[in-house]
């Protein structure tokens, strides 16, 4: 194997390099001459790293989707379970915006606590796994911020939808339920 470092385009040196090798030893076989960019793009280069990174990114996106759906489902279920309580509050004279604020604040506080614990845990894990990361810092503020914002948005929607529906229901029906 012969490797050359050059300041000119590497393709322009393929023919002269082959001629020089033939001049030194005509019996030496010359085959598969290529540039380093082509070598690194192949299976022995960064191809496997790119495939692994693509797979990891896909699995990460799927995990994020499952986490958002899970947060939405749990928070929505918890808010939906409080429908009767919301109806009673409305029957006793609570304003719909105050009830909405109460339900949303409780849901967001719970998810915010989970985001805080998750971010601290993720920071600790990335410091351990930093040797596996290529061209990525162990602390990526864009990733941490966007995932946190996505989780908070899911929590807001999950709290708002059932609470809004419950505030529009008939308070008398809530009183009869008890």
VMD Tcl script that builds the backbone (N, CA, C; Angstrom):
set m [mol new atoms 534]
animate dup $m
set s [atomselect $m all]
$s set {name element resname resid chain x y z} {
  {N N UNK 1 A 0.861 -1.165 0.000}
  {CA C UNK 1 A 0.000 0.000 0.000}
  {C C UNK 1 A 0.907 1.227 0.000}
  {N N UNK 2 A 0.582 2.148 -0.856}
  {CA C UNK 2 A 1.325 3.395 -0.974}
  {C C UNK 2 A 0.339 4.537 -0.809}
  {N N UNK 3 A 0.688 5.475 0.068}
  {CA C UNK 3 A -0.156 6.642 0.281}
  {C C UNK 3 A 0.672 7.883 0.005}
  {N N UNK 4 A 0.078 8.840 -0.668}
  {CA C UNK 4 A 0.752 10.092 -0.994}
  {C C UNK 4 A -0.027 11.260 -0.428}
  {N N UNK 5 A 0.700 12.221 0.105}
  {CA C UNK 5 A 0.087 13.472 0.544}
  {C C UNK 5 A 0.476 14.527 -0.475}
  {N N UNK 6 A -0.499 15.293 -0.905}
  {CA C UNK 6 A -0.231 16.241 -1.979}
  {C C UNK 6 A -0.975 17.549 -1.738}
  {N N UNK 7 A -0.467 18.605 -2.335}
  {CA C UNK 7 A -1.146 19.900 -2.271}
  {C C UNK 7 A -1.909 20.182 -3.561}
  {N N UNK 8 A -1.774 19.289 -4.538}
  {CA C UNK 8 A -2.508 19.406 -5.802}
  {C C UNK 8 A -3.660 18.402 -5.774}
  {N N UNK 9 A -4.594 18.508 -6.718}
  {CA C UNK 9 A -5.689 17.531 -6.736}
  {C C UNK 9 A -5.141 16.103 -6.853}
  {N N UNK 10 A -5.564 15.195 -5.976}
  {CA C UNK 10 A -5.007 13.845 -5.954}
  {C C UNK 10 A -5.239 13.060 -7.243}
  {N N UNK 11 A -6.329 13.316 -7.937}
  {CA C UNK 11 A -6.608 12.590 -9.182}
  {C C UNK 11 A -5.536 12.854 -10.241}
  {N N UNK 12 A -4.923 14.036 -10.172}
  {CA C UNK 12 A -3.907 14.375 -11.182}
  {C C UNK 12 A -2.603 13.611 -10.974}
  {N N UNK 13 A -2.411 12.999 -9.823}
  {CA C UNK 13 A -1.167 12.273 -9.537}
  {C C UNK 13 A -1.283 10.762 -9.710}
  {N N UNK 14 A -2.442 10.256 -10.057}
  {CA C UNK 14 A -2.615 8.802 -10.155}
  {C C UNK 14 A -1.722 8.228 -11.262}
  {N N UNK 15 A -1.781 8.788 -12.449}
  {CA C UNK 15 A -0.991 8.267 -13.578}
  {C C UNK 15 A 0.508 8.434 -13.324}
  {N N UNK 16 A 1.019 9.612 -12.886}
  {CA C UNK 16 A 2.450 9.729 -12.611}
  {C C UNK 16 A 2.927 8.789 -11.499}
  {N N UNK 17 A 2.092 8.570 -10.461}
  {CA C UNK 17 A 2.489 7.669 -9.374}
  {C C UNK 17 A 2.573 6.234 -9.878}
  {N N UNK 18 A 1.616 5.819 -10.711}
  {CA C UNK 18 A 1.671 4.466 -11.288}
  {C C UNK 18 A 2.916 4.305 -12.161}
  {N N UNK 19 A 3.250 5.326 -12.939}
  {CA C UNK 19 A 4.440 5.272 -13.802}
  {C C UNK 19 A 5.714 5.187 -12.970}
  {N N UNK 20 A 5.777 5.907 -11.872}
  {CA C UNK 20 A 6.951 5.862 -10.998}
  {C C UNK 20 A 7.112 4.482 -10.367}
  {N N UNK 21 A 6.014 3.873 -9.920}
  {CA C UNK 21 A 6.079 2.531 -9.331}
  {C C UNK 21 A 6.515 1.521 -10.382}
  {N N UNK 22 A 6.003 1.632 -11.602}
  {CA C UNK 22 A 6.402 0.703 -12.674}
  {C C UNK 22 A 7.879 0.879 -13.032}
  {N N UNK 23 A 8.370 2.122 -12.945}
  {CA C UNK 23 A 9.782 2.373 -13.249}
  {C C UNK 23 A 10.686 1.747 -12.185}
  {N N UNK 24 A 10.196 1.757 -10.921}
  {CA C UNK 24 A 10.994 1.176 -9.843}
  {C C UNK 24 A 10.970 -0.350 -9.878}
  {N N UNK 25 A 9.788 -0.932 -10.114}
  {CA C UNK 25 A 9.669 -2.397 -10.159}
  {C C UNK 25 A 8.542 -2.759 -11.120}
  {N N UNK 26 A 8.875 -3.168 -12.348}
  {CA C UNK 26 A 7.838 -3.471 -13.338}
  {C C UNK 26 A 7.010 -4.707 -12.991}
  {N N UNK 27 A 7.484 -5.564 -12.095}
  {CA C UNK 27 A 6.748 -6.779 -11.748}
  {C C UNK 27 A 5.738 -6.549 -10.624}
  {N N UNK 28 A 5.816 -5.406 -10.005}
  {CA C UNK 28 A 4.907 -5.102 -8.881}
  {C C UNK 28 A 3.503 -4.819 -9.424}
  {N N UNK 29 A 2.496 -5.561 -8.953}
  {CA C UNK 29 A 1.133 -5.314 -9.461}
  {C C UNK 29 A 0.562 -4.007 -8.900}
  {N N UNK 30 A -0.090 -3.278 -9.740}
  {CA C UNK 30 A -0.757 -2.026 -9.325}
  {C C UNK 30 A -2.242 -2.195 -9.613}
  {N N UNK 31 A -3.040 -2.054 -8.589}
  {CA C UNK 31 A -4.480 -2.196 -8.778}
  {C C UNK 31 A -5.219 -1.342 -7.741}
  {N N UNK 32 A -6.449 -1.024 -8.037}
  {CA C UNK 32 A -7.361 -0.317 -7.130}
  {C C UNK 32 A -6.771 0.995 -6.610}
  {N N UNK 33 A -6.277 1.821 -7.520}
  {CA C UNK 33 A -5.729 3.123 -7.137}
  {C C UNK 33 A -6.901 4.074 -6.934}
  {N N UNK 34 A -6.924 4.735 -5.775}
  {CA C UNK 34 A -8.030 5.653 -5.475}
  {C C UNK 34 A -7.581 6.733 -4.505}
  {N N UNK 35 A -8.366 7.808 -4.456}
  {CA C UNK 35 A -8.072 8.906 -3.542}
  {C C UNK 35 A -8.529 8.537 -2.132}
  {N N UNK 36 A -8.013 9.267 -1.156}
  {CA C UNK 36 A -8.381 9.001 0.233}
  {C C UNK 36 A -9.858 9.307 0.485}
  {N N UNK 37 A -10.391 10.301 -0.217}
  {CA C UNK 37 A -11.819 10.606 -0.057}
  {C C UNK 37 A -12.668 9.414 -0.483}
  {N N UNK 38 A -12.274 8.772 -1.568}
  {CA C UNK 38 A -13.015 7.603 -2.044}
  {C C UNK 38 A -12.866 6.421 -1.085}
  {N N UNK 39 A -11.674 6.267 -0.536}
  {CA C UNK 39 A -11.448 5.189 0.439}
  {C C UNK 39 A -12.322 5.413 1.674}
  {N N UNK 40 A -12.340 6.645 2.170}
  {CA C UNK 40 A -13.097 6.931 3.396}
  {C C UNK 40 A -14.603 6.863 3.164}
  {N N UNK 41 A -15.043 7.059 1.936}
  {CA C UNK 41 A -16.472 6.964 1.636}
  {C C UNK 41 A -16.931 5.517 1.512}
  {N N UNK 42 A -15.986 4.590 1.351}
  {CA C UNK 42 A -16.343 3.187 1.167}
  {C C UNK 42 A -16.612 2.475 2.477}
  {N N UNK 43 A -16.744 1.155 2.377}
  {CA C UNK 43 A -17.088 0.333 3.542}
  {C C UNK 43 A -15.991 0.333 4.591}
  {N N UNK 44 A -14.742 0.531 4.202}
  {CA C UNK 44 A -13.650 0.537 5.176}
  {C C UNK 44 A -13.430 1.911 5.787}
  {N N UNK 45 A -14.137 2.899 5.323}
  {CA C UNK 45 A -13.977 4.265 5.828}
  {C C UNK 45 A -15.040 4.617 6.847}
  {N N UNK 46 A -15.627 5.776 6.635}
  {CA C UNK 46 A -16.630 6.283 7.564}
  {C C UNK 46 A -18.027 5.739 7.286}
  {N N UNK 47 A -18.174 4.885 6.304}
  {CA C UNK 47 A -19.489 4.364 5.948}
  {C C UNK 47 A -20.169 3.692 7.143}
  {N N UNK 48 A -19.431 2.857 7.856}
  {CA C UNK 48 A -20.028 2.166 9.011}
  {C C UNK 48 A -20.387 3.147 10.125}
  {N N UNK 49 A -19.540 4.167 10.309}
  {CA C UNK 49 A -19.854 5.177 11.315}
  {C C UNK 49 A -21.108 5.956 10.924}
  {N N UNK 50 A -21.226 6.267 9.631}
  {CA C UNK 50 A -22.424 6.981 9.163}
  {C C UNK 50 A -23.671 6.130 9.326}
  {N N UNK 51 A -23.551 4.861 9.002}
  {CA C UNK 51 A -24.698 3.958 9.167}
  {C C UNK 51 A -25.089 3.857 10.640}
  {N N UNK 52 A -24.092 3.711 11.502}
  {CA C UNK 52 A -24.368 3.646 12.936}
  {C C UNK 52 A -24.989 4.931 13.455}
  {N N UNK 53 A -24.476 6.070 12.993}
  {CA C UNK 53 A -25.030 7.357 13.412}
  {C C UNK 53 A -26.462 7.519 12.910}
  {N N UNK 54 A -26.706 7.079 11.680}
  {CA C UNK 54 A -28.073 7.157 11.146}
  {C C UNK 54 A -29.034 6.284 11.928}
  {N N UNK 55 A -28.582 5.080 12.265}
  {CA C UNK 55 A -29.414 4.175 13.053}
  {C C UNK 55 A -29.659 4.740 14.454}
  {N N UNK 56 A -28.610 5.272 15.064}
  {CA C UNK 56 A -28.766 5.865 16.398}
  {C C UNK 56 A -29.706 7.068 16.353}
  {N N UNK 57 A -29.586 7.888 15.308}
  {CA C UNK 57 A -30.482 9.030 15.168}
  {C C UNK 57 A -31.928 8.613 14.978}
  {N N UNK 58 A -32.145 7.578 14.188}
  {CA C UNK 58 A -33.500 7.064 13.973}
  {C C UNK 58 A -34.086 6.515 15.269}
  {N N UNK 59 A -33.287 5.743 15.984}
  {CA C UNK 59 A -33.769 5.199 17.263}
  {C C UNK 59 A -34.009 6.308 18.279}
  {N N UNK 60 A -33.160 7.342 18.257}
  {CA C UNK 60 A -33.365 8.480 19.155}
  {C C UNK 60 A -34.653 9.223 18.835}
  {N N UNK 61 A -34.920 9.429 17.547}
  {CA C UNK 61 A -36.162 10.100 17.145}
  {C C UNK 61 A -37.385 9.269 17.524}
  {N N UNK 62 A -37.286 7.957 17.346}
  {CA C UNK 62 A -38.387 7.077 17.742}
  {C C UNK 62 A -38.590 7.122 19.262}
  {N N UNK 63 A -37.502 7.131 20.009}
  {CA C UNK 63 A -37.602 7.245 21.468}
  {C C UNK 63 A -38.224 8.558 21.890}
  {N N UNK 64 A -37.850 9.643 21.214}
  {CA C UNK 64 A -38.436 10.946 21.519}
  {C C UNK 64 A -39.925 10.955 21.215}
  {N N UNK 65 A -40.310 10.372 20.087}
  {CA C UNK 65 A -41.730 10.292 19.741}
  {C C UNK 65 A -42.503 9.495 20.791}
  {N N UNK 66 A -41.954 8.372 21.206}
  {CA C UNK 66 A -42.613 7.564 22.239}
  {C C UNK 66 A -42.696 8.315 23.566}
  {N N UNK 67 A -41.656 9.060 23.895}
  {CA C UNK 67 A -41.676 9.838 25.138}
  {C C UNK 67 A -42.742 10.926 25.095}
  {N N UNK 68 A -42.854 11.616 23.954}
  {CA C UNK 68 A -43.862 12.671 23.826}
  {C C UNK 68 A -45.266 12.082 23.900}
  {N N UNK 69 A -45.487 10.981 23.206}
  {CA C UNK 69 A -46.803 10.329 23.256}
  {C C UNK 69 A -47.100 9.841 24.673}
  {N N UNK 70 A -46.100 9.293 25.344}
  {CA C UNK 70 A -46.291 8.826 26.720}
  {C C UNK 70 A -46.623 9.960 27.673}
  {N N UNK 71 A -45.884 11.068 27.564}
  {CA C UNK 71 A -46.166 12.230 28.421}
  {C C UNK 71 A -47.567 12.749 28.147}
  {N N UNK 72 A -47.922 12.848 26.872}
  {CA C UNK 72 A -49.254 13.326 26.530}
  {C C UNK 72 A -50.326 12.406 27.120}
  {N N UNK 73 A -50.134 11.101 26.970}
  {CA C UNK 73 A -51.146 10.156 27.446}
  {C C UNK 73 A -51.311 10.220 28.957}
  {N N UNK 74 A -50.216 10.238 29.687}
  {CA C UNK 74 A -50.288 10.232 31.158}
  {C C UNK 74 A -50.873 11.534 31.679}
  {N N UNK 75 A -50.409 12.663 31.154}
  {CA C UNK 75 A -50.903 13.953 31.642}
  {C C UNK 75 A -52.360 14.150 31.236}
  {N N UNK 76 A -52.720 13.745 30.027}
  {CA C UNK 76 A -54.101 13.862 29.581}
  {C C UNK 76 A -55.018 12.983 30.429}
  {N N UNK 77 A -54.572 11.781 30.739}
  {CA C UNK 77 A -55.369 10.883 31.576}
  {C C UNK 77 A -55.564 11.476 32.964}
  {N N UNK 78 A -54.483 12.028 33.533}
  {CA C UNK 78 A -54.583 12.628 34.867}
  {C C UNK 78 A -55.535 13.820 34.863}
  {N N UNK 79 A -55.468 14.643 33.826}
  {CA C UNK 79 A -56.369 15.794 33.740}
  {C C UNK 79 A -57.805 15.336 33.489}
  {N N UNK 80 A -57.982 14.296 32.700}
  {CA C UNK 80 A -59.315 13.775 32.411}
  {C C UNK 80 A -59.951 13.159 33.664}
  {N N UNK 81 A -59.128 12.570 34.523}
  {CA C UNK 81 A -59.640 11.999 35.770}
  {C C UNK 81 A -60.195 13.080 36.692}
  {N N UNK 82 A -59.780 14.302 36.487}
  {CA C UNK 82 A -60.222 15.412 37.340}
  {C C UNK 82 A -61.452 16.120 36.791}
  {N N UNK 83 A -62.060 15.550 35.782}
  {CA C UNK 83 A -63.237 16.185 35.174}
  {C C UNK 83 A -64.346 16.453 36.188}
  {N N UNK 84 A -64.589 15.473 37.017}
  {CA C UNK 84 A -65.640 15.623 38.029}
  {C C UNK 84 A -65.292 16.760 38.991}
  {N N UNK 85 A -64.030 16.790 39.422}
  {CA C UNK 85 A -63.577 17.864 40.319}
  {C C UNK 85 A -63.722 19.226 39.649}
  {N N UNK 86 A -63.380 19.296 38.378}
  {CA C UNK 86 A -63.489 20.560 37.643}
  {C C UNK 86 A -64.951 20.979 37.548}
  {N N UNK 87 A -65.825 20.015 37.283}
  {CA C UNK 87 A -67.252 20.325 37.237}
  {C C UNK 87 A -67.766 20.839 38.576}
  {N N UNK 88 A -67.315 20.228 39.669}
  {CA C UNK 88 A -67.715 20.708 41.001}
  {C C UNK 88 A -67.200 22.120 41.256}
  {N N UNK 89 A -65.977 22.381 40.886}
  {CA C UNK 89 A -65.433 23.728 41.068}
  {C C UNK 89 A -66.250 24.753 40.271}
  {N N UNK 90 A -66.616 24.352 39.045}
  {CA C UNK 90 A -67.417 25.256 38.222}
  {C C UNK 90 A -68.797 25.472 38.846}
  {N N UNK 91 A -69.378 24.413 39.421}
  {CA C UNK 91 A -70.695 24.532 40.050}
  {C C UNK 91 A -70.639 25.436 41.270}
  {N N UNK 92 A -69.472 25.444 41.928}
  {CA C UNK 92 A -69.323 26.291 43.113}
  {C C UNK 92 A -68.902 27.717 42.772}
  {N N UNK 93 A -68.765 28.021 41.473}
  {CA C UNK 93 A -68.522 29.401 41.065}
  {C C UNK 93 A -67.120 29.717 40.580}
  {N N UNK 94 A -66.291 28.724 40.397}
  {CA C UNK 94 A -64.938 28.994 39.897}
  {C C UNK 94 A -64.998 29.458 38.447}
  {N N UNK 95 A -64.144 30.376 38.111}
  {CA C UNK 95 A -64.059 30.873 36.747}
  {C C UNK 95 A -63.326 29.853 35.870}
  {N N UNK 96 A -63.771 29.657 34.633}
  {CA C UNK 96 A -63.108 28.682 33.749}
  {C C UNK 96 A -61.608 28.933 33.571}
  {N N UNK 97 A -61.214 30.205 33.449}
  {CA C UNK 97 A -59.774 30.479 33.265}
  {C C UNK 97 A -58.967 30.105 34.497}
  {N N UNK 98 A -59.546 30.267 35.700}
  {CA C UNK 98 A -58.833 29.874 36.922}
  {C C UNK 98 A -58.688 28.359 37.012}
  {N N UNK 99 A -59.741 27.650 36.608}
  {CA C UNK 99 A -59.681 26.188 36.619}
  {C C UNK 99 A -58.667 25.702 35.586}
  {N N UNK 100 A -58.685 26.297 34.397}
  {CA C UNK 100 A -57.701 25.940 33.368}
  {C C UNK 100 A -56.279 26.178 33.869}
  {N N UNK 101 A -56.064 27.338 34.496}
  {CA C UNK 101 A -54.734 27.669 35.009}
  {C C UNK 101 A -54.296 26.667 36.065}
  {N N UNK 102 A -55.214 26.261 36.933}
  {CA C UNK 102 A -54.894 25.295 37.983}
  {C C UNK 102 A -54.460 23.957 37.389}
  {N N UNK 103 A -55.233 23.444 36.451}
  {CA C UNK 103 A -54.926 22.143 35.852}
  {C C UNK 103 A -53.631 22.206 35.051}
  {N N UNK 104 A -53.464 23.262 34.267}
  {CA C UNK 104 A -52.251 23.394 33.451}
  {C C UNK 104 A -51.023 23.573 34.335}
  {N N UNK 105 A -51.116 24.389 35.373}
  {CA C UNK 105 A -49.964 24.584 36.268}
  {C C UNK 105 A -49.530 23.279 36.920}
  {N N UNK 106 A -50.485 22.488 37.370}
  {CA C UNK 106 A -50.126 21.229 38.028}
  {C C UNK 106 A -49.476 20.254 37.045}
  {N N UNK 107 A -50.016 20.182 35.838}
  {CA C UNK 107 A -49.435 19.290 34.835}
  {C C UNK 107 A -48.050 19.730 34.406}
  {N N UNK 108 A -47.876 21.032 34.192}
  {CA C UNK 108 A -46.582 21.553 33.753}
  {C C UNK 108 A -45.545 21.428 34.866}
  {N N UNK 109 A -45.953 21.631 36.101}
  {CA C UNK 109 A -44.998 21.468 37.208}
  {C C UNK 109 A -44.514 20.024 37.296}
  {N N UNK 110 A -45.409 19.083 37.130}
  {CA C UNK 110 A -45.036 17.676 37.179}
  {C C UNK 110 A -44.091 17.320 36.025}
  {N N UNK 111 A -44.427 17.754 34.831}
  {CA C UNK 111 A -43.567 17.468 33.673}
  {C C UNK 111 A -42.252 18.247 33.791}
  {N N UNK 112 A -42.297 19.460 34.299}
  {CA C UNK 112 A -41.074 20.240 34.501}
  {C C UNK 112 A -40.110 19.559 35.457}
  {N N UNK 113 A -40.647 18.963 36.498}
  {CA C UNK 113 A -39.805 18.205 37.424}
  {C C UNK 113 A -39.177 17.011 36.709}
  {N N UNK 114 A -39.965 16.322 35.910}
  {CA C UNK 114 A -39.441 15.192 35.142}
  {C C UNK 114 A -38.384 15.624 34.133}
  {N N UNK 115 A -38.574 16.788 33.507}
  {CA C UNK 115 A -37.584 17.300 32.556}
  {C C UNK 115 A -36.289 17.636 33.287}
  {N N UNK 116 A -36.394 18.237 34.460}
  {CA C UNK 116 A -35.197 18.568 35.229}
  {C C UNK 116 A -34.402 17.332 35.618}
  {N N UNK 117 A -35.096 16.333 36.156}
  {CA C UNK 117 A -34.425 15.087 36.539}
  {C C UNK 117 A -33.842 14.401 35.300}
  {N N UNK 118 A -34.598 14.390 34.206}
  {CA C UNK 118 A -34.113 13.766 32.973}
  {C C UNK 118 A -32.909 14.487 32.398}
  {N N UNK 119 A -32.886 15.811 32.442}
  {CA C UNK 119 A -31.751 16.576 31.911}
  {C C UNK 119 A -30.492 16.323 32.737}
  {N N UNK 120 A -30.638 16.290 34.054}
  {CA C UNK 120 A -29.476 16.015 34.915}
  {C C UNK 120 A -28.950 14.612 34.663}
  {N N UNK 121 A -29.851 13.650 34.549}
  {CA C UNK 121 A -29.433 12.272 34.264}
  {C C UNK 121 A -28.778 12.173 32.897}
  {N N UNK 122 A -29.338 12.842 31.906}
  {CA C UNK 122 A -28.768 12.810 30.550}
  {C C UNK 122 A -27.376 13.442 30.533}
  {N N UNK 123 A -27.181 14.532 31.257}
  {CA C UNK 123 A -25.857 15.144 31.329}
  {C C UNK 123 A -24.842 14.193 31.948}
  {N N UNK 124 A -25.246 13.500 33.006}
  {CA C UNK 124 A -24.330 12.541 33.640}
  {C C UNK 124 A -23.996 11.394 32.696}
  {N N UNK 125 A -24.974 10.902 31.982}
  {CA C UNK 125 A -24.741 9.779 31.066}
  {C C UNK 125 A -23.882 10.206 29.880}
  {N N UNK 126 A -24.107 11.421 29.351}
  {CA C UNK 126 A -23.304 11.858 28.203}
  {C C UNK 126 A -21.850 12.075 28.587}
  {N N UNK 127 A -21.578 12.452 29.830}
  {CA C UNK 127 A -20.183 12.580 30.259}
  {C C UNK 127 A -19.500 11.221 30.301}
  {N N UNK 128 A -20.252 10.186 30.597}
  {CA C UNK 128 A -19.688 8.832 30.594}
  {C C UNK 128 A -19.491 8.347 29.167}
  {N N UNK 129 A -20.430 8.660 28.274}
  {CA C UNK 129 A -20.403 8.153 26.901}
  {C C UNK 129 A -19.690 9.073 25.911}
  {N N UNK 130 A -18.995 10.096 26.383}
  {CA C UNK 130 A -18.379 11.082 25.493}
  {C C UNK 130 A -17.361 10.446 24.549}
  {N N UNK 131 A -16.766 9.352 24.916}
  {CA C UNK 131 A -15.780 8.721 24.036}
  {C C UNK 131 A -16.428 8.088 22.806}
  {N N UNK 132 A -17.717 7.839 22.848}
  {CA C UNK 132 A -18.414 7.251 21.707}
  {C C UNK 132 A -18.949 8.309 20.740}
  {N N UNK 133 A -18.922 9.566 21.141}
  {CA C UNK 133 A -19.476 10.636 20.320}
  {C C UNK 133 A -18.418 11.172 19.372}
  {N N UNK 134 A -18.770 11.321 18.092}
  {CA C UNK 134 A -17.859 11.845 17.087}
  {C C UNK 134 A -18.383 13.209 16.635}
  {N N UNK 135 A -17.575 14.229 16.768}
  {CA C UNK 135 A -17.918 15.600 16.373}
  {C C UNK 135 A -19.156 16.136 17.079}
  {N N UNK 136 A -19.421 15.665 18.283}
  {CA C UNK 136 A -20.551 16.147 19.069}
  {C C UNK 136 A -20.057 16.380 20.494}
  {N N UNK 137 A -20.440 17.508 21.047}
  {CA C UNK 137 A -20.078 17.781 22.437}
  {C C UNK 137 A -20.967 16.962 23.360}
  {N N UNK 138 A -20.487 16.737 24.568}
  {CA C UNK 138 A -21.299 15.966 25.505}
  {C C UNK 138 A -22.503 16.773 25.979}
  {N N UNK 139 A -22.425 18.077 25.910}
  {CA C UNK 139 A -23.556 18.923 26.272}
  {C C UNK 139 A -23.946 19.718 25.032}
  {N N UNK 140 A -25.062 19.372 24.442}
  {CA C UNK 140 A -25.561 20.064 23.257}
  {C C UNK 140 A -26.801 20.852 23.653}
  {N N UNK 141 A -26.667 22.165 23.860}
  {CA C UNK 141 A -27.803 22.951 24.345}
  {C C UNK 141 A -29.007 22.925 23.410}
  {N N UNK 142 A -28.767 22.846 22.104}
  {CA C UNK 142 A -29.888 22.814 21.158}
  {C C UNK 142 A -30.725 21.553 21.362}
  {N N UNK 143 A -30.073 20.421 21.517}
  {CA C UNK 143 A -30.797 19.166 21.723}
  {C C UNK 143 A -31.537 19.173 23.048}
  {N N UNK 144 A -30.847 19.535 24.120}
  {CA C UNK 144 A -31.486 19.551 25.440}
  {C C UNK 144 A -32.654 20.533 25.470}
  {N N UNK 145 A -32.470 21.697 24.870}
  {CA C UNK 145 A -33.531 22.698 24.859}
  {C C UNK 145 A -34.728 22.290 24.021}
  {N N UNK 146 A -34.466 21.742 22.835}
  {CA C UNK 146 A -35.585 21.373 21.959}
  {C C UNK 146 A -36.380 20.194 22.530}
  {N N UNK 147 A -35.703 19.223 23.118}
  {CA C UNK 147 A -36.424 18.097 23.719}
  {C C UNK 147 A -37.247 18.573 24.905}
  {N N UNK 148 A -36.672 19.448 25.730}
  {CA C UNK 148 A -37.422 19.980 26.876}
  {C C UNK 148 A -38.638 20.779 26.422}
  {N N UNK 149 A -38.470 21.596 25.395}
  {CA C UNK 149 A -39.591 22.392 24.882}
  {C C UNK 149 A -40.678 21.500 24.298}
  {N N UNK 150 A -40.277 20.445 23.614}
  {CA C UNK 150 A -41.252 19.517 23.035}
  {C C UNK 150 A -42.053 18.815 24.135}
  {N N UNK 151 A -41.380 18.416 25.207}
  {CA C UNK 151 A -42.079 17.765 26.319}
  {C C UNK 151 A -43.040 18.737 27.007}
  {N N UNK 152 A -42.596 19.975 27.197}
  {CA C UNK 152 A -43.483 20.967 27.819}
  {C C UNK 152 A -44.689 21.262 26.922}
  {N N UNK 153 A -44.472 21.330 25.623}
  {CA C UNK 153 A -45.585 21.569 24.706}
  {C C UNK 153 A -46.582 20.418 24.754}
  {N N UNK 154 A -46.078 19.193 24.810}
  {CA C UNK 154 A -46.972 18.037 24.915}
  {C C UNK 154 A -47.762 18.094 26.213}
  {N N UNK 155 A -47.122 18.511 27.297}
  {CA C UNK 155 A -47.817 18.612 28.582}
  {C C UNK 155 A -48.888 19.704 28.546}
  {N N UNK 156 A -48.568 20.827 27.913}
  {CA C UNK 156 A -49.558 21.909 27.822}
  {C C UNK 156 A -50.794 21.473 27.042}
  {N N UNK 157 A -50.590 20.860 25.920}
  {CA C UNK 157 A -51.722 20.398 25.107}
  {C C UNK 157 A -52.497 19.319 25.854}
  {N N UNK 158 A -51.769 18.423 26.514}
  {CA C UNK 158 A -52.422 17.323 27.225}
  {C C UNK 158 A -53.254 17.823 28.393}
  {N N UNK 159 A -52.838 18.888 29.042}
  {CA C UNK 159 A -53.609 19.446 30.158}
  {C C UNK 159 A -54.753 20.322 29.658}
  {N N UNK 160 A -54.481 21.085 28.613}
  {CA C UNK 160 A -55.458 22.058 28.154}
  {C C UNK 160 A -56.707 21.399 27.580}
  {N N UNK 161 A -56.517 20.392 26.738}
  {CA C UNK 161 A -57.660 19.804 26.029}
  {C C UNK 161 A -58.720 19.231 26.982}
  {N N UNK 162 A -58.375 18.340 27.910}
  {CA C UNK 162 A -59.422 17.818 28.798}
  {C C UNK 162 A -59.967 18.867 29.779}
  {N N UNK 163 A -59.097 19.770 30.242}
  {CA C UNK 163 A -59.572 20.792 31.185}
  {C C UNK 163 A -60.536 21.745 30.494}
  {N N UNK 164 A -60.236 22.112 29.267}
  {CA C UNK 164 A -61.127 23.007 28.519}
  {C C UNK 164 A -62.476 22.332 28.272}
  {N N UNK 165 A -62.441 21.058 27.938}
  {CA C UNK 165 A -63.680 20.324 27.696}
  {C C UNK 165 A -64.497 20.203 28.988}
  {N N UNK 166 A -63.801 19.999 30.100}
  {CA C UNK 166 A -64.504 19.863 31.379}
  {C C UNK 166 A -65.114 21.192 31.822}
  {N N UNK 167 A -64.449 22.307 31.515}
  {CA C UNK 167 A -65.008 23.608 31.914}
  {C C UNK 167 A -66.243 23.957 31.094}
  {N N UNK 168 A -66.395 23.352 29.932}
  {CA C UNK 168 A -67.568 23.613 29.096}
  {C C UNK 168 A -68.730 22.678 29.429}
  {N N UNK 169 A -68.486 21.672 30.274}
  {CA C UNK 169 A -69.560 20.743 30.620}
  {C C UNK 169 A -70.505 21.391 31.630}
  {N N UNK 170 A -71.652 20.788 31.782}
  {CA C UNK 170 A -72.688 21.316 32.663}
  {C C UNK 170 A -72.321 21.045 34.120}
  {N N UNK 171 A -72.190 22.092 34.964}
  {CA C UNK 171 A -71.849 21.885 36.370}
  {C C UNK 171 A -72.932 21.094 37.140}
  {N N UNK 172 A -74.162 21.192 36.720}
  {CA C UNK 172 A -75.247 20.442 37.387}
  {C C UNK 172 A -75.035 18.958 37.214}
  {N N UNK 173 A -74.548 18.548 36.062}
  {CA C UNK 173 A -74.280 17.116 35.819}
  {C C UNK 173 A -73.177 16.628 36.754}
  {N N UNK 174 A -72.209 17.481 37.052}
  {CA C UNK 174 A -71.139 17.113 37.988}
  {C C UNK 174 A -71.695 16.967 39.404}
  {N N UNK 175 A -72.635 17.814 39.783}
  {CA C UNK 175 A -73.226 17.707 41.103}
  {C C UNK 175 A -74.099 16.464 41.226}
  {N N UNK 176 A -74.795 16.106 40.166}
  {CA C UNK 176 A -75.643 14.908 40.195}
  {C C UNK 176 A -74.802 13.631 40.252}
  {N N UNK 177 A -73.599 13.694 39.689}
  {CA C UNK 177 A -72.731 12.505 39.658}
  {C C UNK 177 A -72.372 12.068 41.067}
  {N N UNK 178 A -72.190 13.016 41.972}
  {CA C UNK 178 A -71.846 12.672 43.349}
  {C C UNK 178 A -73.084 12.217 44.050}
}
mol reanalyze $m
mol bondsrecalc $m
mol representation Tube
mol addrep $m
